[in-house]
Amino acid sequence: MSNEKDYLEILEKYQDIKEISDLKDDVKKLREYYHSGQYDKMQQHIQSLMLKYLAETVVWNSSHTVAPQTPEQCYQNAEAFLYSKFQALVVKGGLSSK
């Protein structure tokens, strides 16, 4: 990811807002499963994210038409999706991304 500052640090500042706290937990869980090599659990988590963020998933998949094939690609795709969700929250909530 090319963002200068890890957005998880920014989410920490706003964790008293439920939607942001949930997103922070989703990111942490995704990273934990990937970095510990628990790819089956990671894939299950990604599936649950797709259901949780159904409308956003439909939009995402319409512009990202090549399905990830490897665990690394699945992780990168999910991480980018969650980052885009973060960016939408920043815009929607007027949060500082710094």
Secondary structure, 3 states (H helix, E strand, C coil): CCCCCCHHHHHHHCCCCHHHHHHHHHHHHHHHHHHCCCHHHHHHHHHHHHHHCHHHHHHHHHHCCCCCCCHHHHHHHHHHHHHHHHHHHHHHHCCCCC
